[in-house]
Amino acid sequence: MIRVDARGSGSSWQPMINGKPVDTPRCSYDQAMVVAERLALAERTKPRNCMACGKSFLSTGPGHRLCNIHRSEG
Ligand SMILES: [Zn+2]
């Protein structure tokens, strides 16, 4: 579970993922949240290589290590 947040005040807001600062501060809470959510989504869908065939695919999480073909085969 990825937790996104933005911390700051006035015109400096730091996008945060899981309590860690990511990217550069933005000038509003809303903009910082947009950045944090975009990066969190990219974090969730990392390109990985299938453990069975080595083909690159978009993984949705740490437990997702096989491409769609090999995942459906179990
Ligand atoms: Zn595969």
PDB file of the backbone (N, CA, C, O) and the ligand in Angstrom, with CONECT records:
HET     ZN  A 101       1
ATOM      1  N   MET A   1       0.854  -1.191   0.000  1.00  0.00           N
ATOM      2  CA  MET A   1       0.000   0.000   0.000  1.00  0.00           C
ATOM      3  C   MET A   1       0.891   1.244   0.000  1.00  0.00           C
ATOM      4  O   MET A   1       1.742   1.413   0.873  1.00  0.00           O
ATOM      5  N   ILE A   2       0.683   2.099  -0.984  1.00  0.00           N
ATOM      6  CA  ILE A   2       1.475   3.323  -1.091  1.00  0.00           C
ATOM      7  C   ILE A   2       0.660   4.499  -0.580  1.00  0.00           C
ATOM      8  O   ILE A   2      -0.487   4.706  -0.977  1.00  0.00           O
ATOM      9  N   ARG A   3       1.279   5.263   0.310  1.00  0.00           N
ATOM     10  CA  ARG A   3       0.600   6.406   0.924  1.00  0.00           C
ATOM     11  C   ARG A   3       1.199   7.685   0.337  1.00  0.00           C
ATOM     12  O   ARG A   3       2.403   7.920   0.435  1.00  0.00           O
ATOM     13  N   VAL A   4       0.347   8.506  -0.272  1.00  0.00           N
ATOM     14  CA  VAL A   4       0.835   9.772  -0.811  1.00  0.00           C
ATOM     15  C   VAL A   4       0.358  10.923   0.069  1.00  0.00           C
ATOM     16  O   VAL A   4      -0.716  10.875   0.668  1.00  0.00           O
ATOM     17  N   ASP A   5       1.187  11.952   0.126  1.00  0.00           N
ATOM     18  CA  ASP A   5       0.915  13.076   1.009  1.00  0.00           C
ATOM     19  C   ASP A   5       1.670  14.284   0.466  1.00  0.00           C
ATOM     20  O   ASP A   5       2.539  14.146  -0.396  1.00  0.00           O
ATOM     21  N   ALA A   6       1.340  15.452   0.967  1.00  0.00           N
ATOM     22  CA  ALA A   6       2.107  16.654   0.640  1.00  0.00           C
ATOM     23  C   ALA A   6       2.251  17.468   1.905  1.00  0.00           C
ATOM     24  O   ALA A   6       1.275  17.725   2.610  1.00  0.00           O
ATOM     25  N   ARG A   7       3.484  17.873   2.188  1.00  0.00           N
ATOM     26  CA  ARG A   7       3.728  18.631   3.410  1.00  0.00           C
ATOM     27  C   ARG A   7       4.347  19.977   3.079  1.00  0.00           C
ATOM     28  O   ARG A   7       5.197  20.089   2.195  1.00  0.00           O
ATOM     29  N   GLY A   8       3.919  20.966   3.782  1.00  0.00           N
ATOM     30  CA  GLY A   8       4.479  22.293   3.587  1.00  0.00           C
ATOM     31  C   GLY A   8       3.507  23.352   4.024  1.00  0.00           C
ATOM     32  O   GLY A   8       2.548  23.079   4.746  1.00  0.00           O
ATOM     33  N   SER A   9       3.763  24.570   3.579  1.00  0.00           N
ATOM     34  CA  SER A   9       2.874  25.673   3.901  1.00  0.00           C
ATOM     35  C   SER A   9       3.147  26.801   2.927  1.00  0.00           C
ATOM     36  O   SER A   9       4.186  26.825   2.267  1.00  0.00           O
ATOM     37  N   GLY A  10       2.221  27.726   2.840  1.00  0.00           N
ATOM     38  CA  GLY A  10       2.404  28.880   1.971  1.00  0.00           C
ATOM     39  C   GLY A  10       2.602  28.465   0.529  1.00  0.00           C
ATOM     40  O   GLY A  10       1.709  27.857  -0.061  1.00  0.00           O
ATOM     41  N   SER A  11       3.758  28.778  -0.060  1.00  0.00           N
ATOM     42  CA  SER A  11       3.988  28.502  -1.480  1.00  0.00           C
ATOM     43  C   SER A  11       5.052  27.423  -1.686  1.00  0.00           C
ATOM     44  O   SER A  11       5.666  27.352  -2.751  1.00  0.00           O
ATOM     45  N   SER A  12       5.273  26.581  -0.669  1.00  0.00           N
ATOM     46  CA  SER A  12       6.242  25.497  -0.818  1.00  0.00           C
ATOM     47  C   SER A  12       5.684  24.204  -0.237  1.00  0.00           C
ATOM     48  O   SER A  12       5.587  24.055   0.982  1.00  0.00           O
ATOM     49  N   TRP A  13       5.318  23.270  -1.110  1.00  0.00           N
ATOM     50  CA  TRP A  13       4.724  21.998  -0.692  1.00  0.00           C
ATOM     51  C   TRP A  13       5.549  20.850  -1.249  1.00  0.00           C
ATOM     52  O   TRP A  13       5.769  20.763  -2.457  1.00  0.00           O
ATOM     53  N   GLN A  14       6.003  19.972  -0.366  1.00  0.00           N
ATOM     54  CA  GLN A  14       6.847  18.855  -0.764  1.00  0.00           C
ATOM     55  C   GLN A  14       6.004  17.598  -0.999  1.00  0.00           C
ATOM     56  O   GLN A  14       5.354  17.106  -0.076  1.00  0.00           O
ATOM     57  N   PRO A  15       6.014  17.071  -2.246  1.00  0.00           N
ATOM     58  CA  PRO A  15       5.319  15.789  -2.466  1.00  0.00           C
ATOM     59  C   PRO A  15       6.007  14.680  -1.668  1.00  0.00           C
ATOM     60  O   PRO A  15       7.235  14.615  -1.619  1.00  0.00           O
ATOM     61  N   MET A  16       5.201  13.801  -1.036  1.00  0.00           N
ATOM     62  CA  MET A  16       5.728  12.718  -0.211  1.00  0.00           C
ATOM     63  C   MET A  16       5.102  11.384  -0.642  1.00  0.00           C
ATOM     64  O   MET A  16       3.919  11.317  -0.976  1.00  0.00           O
ATOM     65  N   ILE A  17       5.923  10.328  -0.627  1.00  0.00           N
ATOM     66  CA  ILE A  17       5.407   8.970  -0.815  1.00  0.00           C
ATOM     67  C   ILE A  17       5.892   8.139   0.347  1.00  0.00           C
ATOM     68  O   ILE A  17       7.094   8.065   0.601  1.00  0.00           O
ATOM     69  N   ASN A  18       4.958   7.503   1.068  1.00  0.00           N
ATOM     70  CA  ASN A  18       5.294   6.697   2.249  1.00  0.00           C
ATOM     71  C   ASN A  18       6.180   7.459   3.233  1.00  0.00           C
ATOM     72  O   ASN A  18       7.111   6.901   3.815  1.00  0.00           O
ATOM     73  N   GLY A  19       5.872   8.738   3.406  1.00  0.00           N
ATOM     74  CA  GLY A  19       6.609   9.534   4.380  1.00  0.00           C
ATOM     75  C   GLY A  19       7.955  10.045   3.898  1.00  0.00           C
ATOM     76  O   GLY A  19       8.662  10.727   4.640  1.00  0.00           O
ATOM     77  N   LYS A  20       8.328   9.713   2.626  1.00  0.00           N
ATOM     78  CA  LYS A  20       9.611  10.182   2.105  1.00  0.00           C
ATOM     79  C   LYS A  20       9.391  11.255   1.050  1.00  0.00           C
ATOM     80  O   LYS A  20       8.508  11.119   0.203  1.00  0.00           O
ATOM     81  N   PRO A  21      10.185  12.323   1.092  1.00  0.00           N
ATOM     82  CA  PRO A  21      10.044  13.374   0.086  1.00  0.00           C
ATOM     83  C   PRO A  21      10.449  12.880  -1.297  1.00  0.00           C
ATOM     84  O   PRO A  21      11.470  12.210  -1.454  1.00  0.00           O
ATOM     85  N   VAL A  22       9.640  13.220  -2.296  1.00  0.00           N
ATOM     86  CA  VAL A  22       9.957  12.865  -3.683  1.00  0.00           C
ATOM     87  C   VAL A  22       9.852  14.120  -4.545  1.00  0.00           C
ATOM     88  O   VAL A  22       9.064  15.022  -4.261  1.00  0.00           O
ATOM     89  N   ASP A  23      10.653  14.156  -5.591  1.00  0.00           N
ATOM     90  CA  ASP A  23      10.648  15.269  -6.531  1.00  0.00           C
ATOM     91  C   ASP A  23      10.912  16.601  -5.811  1.00  0.00           C
ATOM     92  O   ASP A  23      11.390  16.615  -4.677  1.00  0.00           O
ATOM     93  N   THR A  24      10.602  17.698  -6.470  1.00  0.00           N
ATOM     94  CA  THR A  24      10.892  19.014  -5.904  1.00  0.00           C
ATOM     95  C   THR A  24       9.615  19.645  -5.359  1.00  0.00           C
ATOM     96  O   THR A  24       8.526  19.324  -5.835  1.00  0.00           O
ATOM     97  N   PRO A  25       9.721  20.525  -4.383  1.00  0.00           N
ATOM     98  CA  PRO A  25       8.529  21.168  -3.819  1.00  0.00           C
ATOM     99  C   PRO A  25       7.735  21.935  -4.888  1.00  0.00           C
ATOM    100  O   PRO A  25       8.301  22.515  -5.814  1.00  0.00           O
ATOM    101  N   ARG A  26       6.428  21.917  -4.729  1.00  0.00           N
ATOM    102  CA  ARG A  26       5.536  22.651  -5.628  1.00  0.00           C
ATOM    103  C   ARG A  26       4.940  23.846  -4.874  1.00  0.00           C
ATOM    104  O   ARG A  26       5.080  23.972  -3.657  1.00  0.00           O
ATOM    105  N   CYS A  27       4.271  24.718  -5.639  1.00  0.00           N
ATOM    106  CA  CYS A  27       3.809  25.962  -5.020  1.00  0.00           C
ATOM    107  C   CYS A  27       2.436  25.838  -4.367  1.00  0.00           C
ATOM    108  O   CYS A  27       1.973  26.777  -3.720  1.00  0.00           O
ATOM    109  N   SER A  28       1.765  24.663  -4.533  1.00  0.00           N
ATOM    110  CA  SER A  28       0.500  24.486  -3.826  1.00  0.00           C
ATOM    111  C   SER A  28       0.338  23.022  -3.406  1.00  0.00           C
ATOM    112  O   SER A  28       0.965  22.127  -3.973  1.00  0.00           O
ATOM    113  N   TYR A  29      -0.505  22.800  -2.415  1.00  0.00           N
ATOM    114  CA  TYR A  29      -0.789  21.452  -1.929  1.00  0.00           C
ATOM    115  C   TYR A  29      -1.308  20.577  -3.061  1.00  0.00           C
ATOM    116  O   TYR A  29      -0.865  19.440  -3.223  1.00  0.00           O
ATOM    117  N   ASP A  30      -2.262  21.112  -3.857  1.00  0.00           N
ATOM    118  CA  ASP A  30      -2.862  20.355  -4.949  1.00  0.00           C
ATOM    119  C   ASP A  30      -1.817  19.896  -5.963  1.00  0.00           C
ATOM    120  O   ASP A  30      -1.825  18.743  -6.395  1.00  0.00           O
ATOM    121  N   GLN A  31      -0.918  20.805  -6.338  1.00  0.00           N
ATOM    122  CA  GLN A  31       0.113  20.452  -7.326  1.00  0.00           C
ATOM    123  C   GLN A  31       1.072  19.404  -6.761  1.00  0.00           C
ATOM    124  O   GLN A  31       1.498  18.496  -7.476  1.00  0.00           O
ATOM    125  N   ALA A  32       1.405  19.531  -5.492  1.00  0.00           N
ATOM    126  CA  ALA A  32       2.294  18.551  -4.867  1.00  0.00           C
ATOM    127  C   ALA A  32       1.625  17.182  -4.817  1.00  0.00           C
ATOM    128  O   ALA A  32       2.292  16.168  -5.026  1.00  0.00           O
ATOM    129  N   MET A  33       0.314  17.130  -4.542  1.00  0.00           N
ATOM    130  CA  MET A  33      -0.416  15.868  -4.498  1.00  0.00           C
ATOM    131  C   MET A  33      -0.476  15.217  -5.876  1.00  0.00           C
ATOM    132  O   MET A  33      -0.364  13.997  -5.994  1.00  0.00           O
ATOM    133  N   VAL A  34      -0.652  16.028  -6.918  1.00  0.00           N
ATOM    134  CA  VAL A  34      -0.684  15.505  -8.291  1.00  0.00           C
ATOM    135  C   VAL A  34       0.649  14.816  -8.608  1.00  0.00           C
ATOM    136  O   VAL A  34       0.674  13.722  -9.170  1.00  0.00           O
ATOM    137  N   VAL A  35       1.749  15.472  -8.241  1.00  0.00           N
ATOM    138  CA  VAL A  35       3.083  14.914  -8.477  1.00  0.00           C
ATOM    139  C   VAL A  35       3.264  13.619  -7.690  1.00  0.00           C
ATOM    140  O   VAL A  35       3.733  12.618  -8.231  1.00  0.00           O
ATOM    141  N   ALA A  36       2.890  13.642  -6.409  1.00  0.00           N
ATOM    142  CA  ALA A  36       3.049  12.468  -5.554  1.00  0.00           C
ATOM    143  C   ALA A  36       2.232  11.290  -6.091  1.00  0.00           C
ATOM    144  O   ALA A  36       2.708  10.155  -6.109  1.00  0.00           O
ATOM    145  N   GLU A  37       1.009  11.565  -6.524  1.00  0.00           N
ATOM    146  CA  GLU A  37       0.153  10.484  -7.036  1.00  0.00           C
ATOM    147  C   GLU A  37       0.691   9.923  -8.346  1.00  0.00           C
ATOM    148  O   GLU A  37       0.638   8.715  -8.577  1.00  0.00           O
ATOM    149  N   ARG A  38       1.208  10.802  -9.203  1.00  0.00           N
ATOM    150  CA  ARG A  38       1.770  10.353 -10.475  1.00  0.00           C
ATOM    151  C   ARG A  38       2.990   9.455 -10.234  1.00  0.00           C
ATOM    152  O   ARG A  38       3.144   8.417 -10.877  1.00  0.00           O
ATOM    153  N   LEU A  39       3.849   9.865  -9.304  1.00  0.00           N
ATOM    154  CA  LEU A  39       5.047   9.086  -9.006  1.00  0.00           C
ATOM    155  C   LEU A  39       4.690   7.770  -8.307  1.00  0.00           C
ATOM    156  O   LEU A  39       5.339   6.747  -8.525  1.00  0.00           O
ATOM    157  N   ALA A  40       3.647   7.811  -7.463  1.00  0.00           N
ATOM    158  CA  ALA A  40       3.213   6.599  -6.777  1.00  0.00           C
ATOM    159  C   ALA A  40       2.678   5.588  -7.788  1.00  0.00           C
ATOM    160  O   ALA A  40       2.905   4.387  -7.645  1.00  0.00           O
ATOM    161  N   LEU A  41       1.975   6.068  -8.801  1.00  0.00           N
ATOM    162  CA  LEU A  41       1.452   5.191  -9.847  1.00  0.00           C
ATOM    163  C   LEU A  41       2.605   4.575 -10.629  1.00  0.00           C
ATOM    164  O   LEU A  41       2.592   3.380 -10.922  1.00  0.00           O
ATOM    165  N   ALA A  42       3.599   5.386 -10.967  1.00  0.00           N
ATOM    166  CA  ALA A  42       4.773   4.887 -11.687  1.00  0.00           C
ATOM    167  C   ALA A  42       5.513   3.859 -10.845  1.00  0.00           C
ATOM    168  O   ALA A  42       6.059   2.886 -11.366  1.00  0.00           O
ATOM    169  N   GLU A  43       5.524   4.089  -9.518  1.00  0.00           N
ATOM    170  CA  GLU A  43       6.171   3.171  -8.583  1.00  0.00           C
ATOM    171  C   GLU A  43       5.469   1.817  -8.571  1.00  0.00           C
ATOM    172  O   GLU A  43       6.111   0.769  -8.501  1.00  0.00           O
ATOM    173  N   ARG A  44       4.134   1.859  -8.642  1.00  0.00           N
ATOM    174  CA  ARG A  44       3.341   0.630  -8.614  1.00  0.00           C
ATOM    175  C   ARG A  44       3.485  -0.173  -9.893  1.00  0.00           C
ATOM    176  O   ARG A  44       3.399  -1.401  -9.865  1.00  0.00           O
ATOM    177  N   THR A  45       3.705   0.505 -11.022  1.00  0.00           N
ATOM    178  CA  THR A  45       3.757  -0.192 -12.304  1.00  0.00           C
ATOM    179  C   THR A  45       5.159  -0.096 -12.899  1.00  0.00           C
ATOM    180  O   THR A  45       5.372   0.561 -13.918  1.00  0.00           O
ATOM    181  N   LYS A  46       6.107  -0.761 -12.245  1.00  0.00           N
ATOM    182  CA  LYS A  46       7.488  -0.771 -12.712  1.00  0.00           C
ATOM    183  C   LYS A  46       7.674  -1.815 -13.805  1.00  0.00           C
ATOM    184  O   LYS A  46       7.109  -2.906 -13.730  1.00  0.00           O
ATOM    185  N   PRO A  47       8.467  -1.478 -14.822  1.00  0.00           N
ATOM    186  CA  PRO A  47       8.805  -2.531 -15.782  1.00  0.00           C
ATOM    187  C   PRO A  47       9.713  -3.565 -15.111  1.00  0.00           C
ATOM    188  O   PRO A  47      10.710  -3.213 -14.480  1.00  0.00           O
ATOM    189  N   ARG A  48       9.361  -4.825 -15.254  1.00  0.00           N
ATOM    190  CA  ARG A  48      10.176  -5.913 -14.704  1.00  0.00           C
ATOM    191  C   ARG A  48      10.375  -6.964 -15.780  1.00  0.00           C
ATOM    192  O   ARG A  48       9.684  -6.964 -16.799  1.00  0.00           O
ATOM    193  N   ASN A  49      11.309  -7.845 -15.551  1.00  0.00           N
ATOM    194  CA  ASN A  49      11.494  -8.957 -16.468  1.00  0.00           C
ATOM    195  C   ASN A  49      10.828 -10.194 -15.893  1.00  0.00           C
ATOM    196  O   ASN A  49      11.007 -10.526 -14.721  1.00  0.00           O
ATOM    197  N   CYS A  50      10.053 -10.876 -16.741  1.00  0.00           N
ATOM    198  CA  CYS A  50       9.362 -12.093 -16.319  1.00  0.00           C
ATOM    199  C   CYS A  50      10.381 -13.117 -15.821  1.00  0.00           C
ATOM    200  O   CYS A  50      11.423 -13.320 -16.445  1.00  0.00           O
ATOM    201  N   MET A  51      10.068 -13.771 -14.675  1.00  0.00           N
ATOM    202  CA  MET A  51      10.985 -14.763 -14.115  1.00  0.00           C
ATOM    203  C   MET A  51      11.018 -16.030 -14.955  1.00  0.00           C
ATOM    204  O   MET A  51      11.958 -16.818 -14.858  1.00  0.00           O
ATOM    205  N   ALA A  52       9.994 -16.229 -15.781  1.00  0.00           N
ATOM    206  CA  ALA A  52       9.933 -17.450 -16.591  1.00  0.00           C
ATOM    207  C   ALA A  52      10.562 -17.263 -17.971  1.00  0.00           C
ATOM    208  O   ALA A  52      11.339 -18.109 -18.413  1.00  0.00           O
ATOM    209  N   CYS A  53      10.239 -16.175 -18.650  1.00  0.00           N
ATOM    210  CA  CYS A  53      10.723 -16.008 -20.026  1.00  0.00           C
ATOM    211  C   CYS A  53      11.662 -14.812 -20.184  1.00  0.00           C
ATOM    212  O   CYS A  53      12.268 -14.648 -21.243  1.00  0.00           O
ATOM    213  N   GLY A  54      11.795 -13.971 -19.148  1.00  0.00           N
ATOM    214  CA  GLY A  54      12.721 -12.846 -19.222  1.00  0.00           C
ATOM    215  C   GLY A  54      12.193 -11.655 -19.996  1.00  0.00           C
ATOM    216  O   GLY A  54      12.885 -10.648 -20.141  1.00  0.00           O
ATOM    217  N   LYS A  55      10.974 -11.764 -20.493  1.00  0.00           N
ATOM    218  CA  LYS A  55      10.381 -10.679 -21.253  1.00  0.00           C
ATOM    219  C   LYS A  55       9.997  -9.531 -20.325  1.00  0.00           C
ATOM    220  O   LYS A  55       9.543  -9.758 -19.204  1.00  0.00           O
ATOM    221  N   SER A  56      10.181  -8.292 -20.797  1.00  0.00           N
ATOM    222  CA  SER A  56       9.825  -7.125 -20.003  1.00  0.00           C
ATOM    223  C   SER A  56       8.313  -6.921 -20.003  1.00  0.00           C
ATOM    224  O   SER A  56       7.658  -7.017 -21.041  1.00  0.00           O
ATOM    225  N   PHE A  57       7.772  -6.638 -18.819  1.00  0.00           N
ATOM    226  CA  PHE A  57       6.341  -6.371 -18.713  1.00  0.00           C
ATOM    227  C   PHE A  57       6.128  -5.382 -17.582  1.00  0.00           C
ATOM    228  O   PHE A  57       7.038  -5.142 -16.789  1.00  0.00           O
ATOM    229  N   LEU A  58       4.923  -4.800 -17.499  1.00  0.00           N
ATOM    230  CA  LEU A  58       4.629  -3.832 -16.445  1.00  0.00           C
ATOM    231  C   LEU A  58       4.101  -4.552 -15.217  1.00  0.00           C
ATOM    232  O   LEU A  58       3.006  -5.115 -15.233  1.00  0.00           O
ATOM    233  N   SER A  59       4.894  -4.527 -14.151  1.00  0.00           N
ATOM    234  CA  SER A  59       4.507  -5.168 -12.910  1.00  0.00           C
ATOM    235  C   SER A  59       3.686  -4.209 -12.057  1.00  0.00           C
ATOM    236  O   SER A  59       3.992  -3.020 -11.970  1.00  0.00           O
ATOM    237  N   THR A  60       2.640  -4.741 -11.430  1.00  0.00           N
ATOM    238  CA  THR A  60       1.808  -3.890 -10.583  1.00  0.00           C
ATOM    239  C   THR A  60       2.181  -3.998  -9.119  1.00  0.00           C
ATOM    240  O   THR A  60       1.528  -3.375  -8.282  1.00  0.00           O
ATOM    241  N   GLY A  61       3.213  -4.769  -8.773  1.00  0.00           N
ATOM    242  CA  GLY A  61       3.607  -4.861  -7.372  1.00  0.00           C
ATOM    243  C   GLY A  61       4.678  -5.904  -7.157  1.00  0.00           C
ATOM    244  O   GLY A  61       5.052  -6.629  -8.079  1.00  0.00           O
ATOM    245  N   PRO A  62       5.179  -5.977  -5.910  1.00  0.00           N
ATOM    246  CA  PRO A  62       6.274  -6.896  -5.599  1.00  0.00           C
ATOM    247  C   PRO A  62       5.925  -8.366  -5.834  1.00  0.00           C
ATOM    248  O   PRO A  62       6.807  -9.168  -6.143  1.00  0.00           O
ATOM    249  N   GLY A  63       4.654  -8.725  -5.692  1.00  0.00           N
ATOM    250  CA  GLY A  63       4.257 -10.114  -5.901  1.00  0.00           C
ATOM    251  C   GLY A  63       3.984 -10.453  -7.350  1.00  0.00           C
ATOM    252  O   GLY A  63       3.623 -11.585  -7.672  1.00  0.00           O
ATOM    253  N   HIS A  64       4.155  -9.485  -8.217  1.00  0.00           N
ATOM    254  CA  HIS A  64       3.845  -9.651  -9.637  1.00  0.00           C
ATOM    255  C   HIS A  64       5.148  -9.768 -10.417  1.00  0.00           C
ATOM    256  O   HIS A  64       5.701  -8.758 -10.851  1.00  0.00           O
ATOM    257  N   ARG A  65       5.649 -10.999 -10.601  1.00  0.00           N
ATOM    258  CA  ARG A  65       6.963 -11.190 -11.204  1.00  0.00           C
ATOM    259  C   ARG A  65       6.909 -11.976 -12.500  1.00  0.00           C
ATOM    260  O   ARG A  65       7.946 -12.261 -13.099  1.00  0.00           O
ATOM    261  N   LEU A  66       5.689 -12.334 -12.942  1.00  0.00           N
ATOM    262  CA  LEU A  66       5.564 -13.082 -14.187  1.00  0.00           C
ATOM    263  C   LEU A  66       4.753 -12.272 -15.196  1.00  0.00           C
ATOM    264  O   LEU A  66       3.840 -11.540 -14.813  1.00  0.00           O
ATOM    265  N   CYS A  67       5.079 -12.399 -16.480  1.00  0.00           N
ATOM    266  CA  CYS A  67       4.311 -11.713 -17.514  1.00  0.00           C
ATOM    267  C   CYS A  67       2.896 -12.290 -17.559  1.00  0.00           C
ATOM    268  O   CYS A  67       2.618 -13.316 -16.939  1.00  0.00           O
ATOM    269  N   ASN A  68       2.015 -11.630 -18.290  1.00  0.00           N
ATOM    270  CA  ASN A  68       0.609 -12.053 -18.323  1.00  0.00           C
ATOM    271  C   ASN A  68       0.456 -13.505 -18.772  1.00  0.00           C
ATOM    272  O   ASN A  68      -0.388 -14.234 -18.251  1.00  0.00           O
ATOM    273  N   ILE A  69       1.267 -13.918 -19.731  1.00  0.00           N
ATOM    274  CA  ILE A  69       1.189 -15.287 -20.254  1.00  0.00           C
ATOM    275  C   ILE A  69       1.545 -16.294 -19.161  1.00  0.00           C
ATOM    276  O   ILE A  69       0.805 -17.249 -18.929  1.00  0.00           O
ATOM    277  N   HIS A  70       2.682 -16.080 -18.488  1.00  0.00           N
ATOM    278  CA  HIS A  70       3.124 -17.053 -17.489  1.00  0.00           C
ATOM    279  C   HIS A  70       2.337 -16.947 -16.192  1.00  0.00           C
ATOM    280  O   HIS A  70       2.216 -17.932 -15.464  1.00  0.00           O
ATOM    281  N   ARG A  71       1.797 -15.765 -15.890  1.00  0.00           N
ATOM    282  CA  ARG A  71       0.968 -15.618 -14.696  1.00  0.00           C
ATOM    283  C   ARG A  71      -0.323 -16.433 -14.838  1.00  0.00           C
ATOM    284  O   ARG A  71      -0.786 -17.058 -13.884  1.00  0.00           O
ATOM    285  N   SER A  72      -0.892 -16.412 -16.047  1.00  0.00           N
ATOM    286  CA  SER A  72      -2.135 -17.154 -16.251  1.00  0.00           C
ATOM    287  C   SER A  72      -1.880 -18.666 -16.228  1.00  0.00           C
ATOM    288  O   SER A  72      -2.788 -19.456 -15.969  1.00  0.00           O
ATOM    289  N   GLU A  73      -0.620 -19.057 -16.504  1.00  0.00           N
ATOM    290  CA  GLU A  73      -0.270 -20.487 -16.438  1.00  0.00           C
ATOM    291  C   GLU A  73       0.034 -20.917 -15.000  1.00  0.00           C
ATOM    292  O   GLU A  73       0.099 -22.111 -14.708  1.00  0.00           O
ATOM    293  N   GLY A  74       0.222 -19.936 -14.097  1.00  0.00           N
ATOM    294  CA  GLY A  74       0.528 -20.246 -12.716  1.00  0.00           C
ATOM    295  C   GLY A  74       2.003 -20.563 -12.590  1.00  0.00           C
ATOM    296  O   GLY A  74       2.480 -20.856 -11.494  1.00  0.00           O
TER     297      GLY A  74
HETATM  298 ZN    ZN A 101       6.774 -14.884 -19.195  1.00  0.00          ZN2+
END
